[in-house]
Amino acid sequence: MSRIEIKEDKTETTHLVEYWISAKGNLCWKHNNKVYVKLQSGYIMMTQENLSNWIPADAHTKAKA
């Protein structure tokens, strides 16, 4: 599976993570039990503890879908 480089906002740490493209064509990845989605309007994430709510993401990537 292909990987992208992500950067955590608070620590400025970078990681290589596996990604996938959603049915709607959005770039998605999972890191630290969080699912991230890159939308045209920005980044959102969902945590394992809060599976019903999307919130602003705490990590970003420069990769394009």
Steps between C-alpha positions, in 0.01 A plus 500: 500500500618853428606739773492876554687726737293674768598764753351531848411862575601515867831315487601567138582126483470332160388142433452276198151350502295287265216679322193426291261697282137509617202433273457880478862545388638635829847413628474298826748356748510353850751592772492452881146352495366801310362506147589811298341636182634772274206690351510789254402727791759368748584205722275312740548202732298251702630336818423148627329654804274724291393303194199718421674838479750641253723770650785718365814290443822524702721374213539600136667390178607667177398193298223538240219258418 
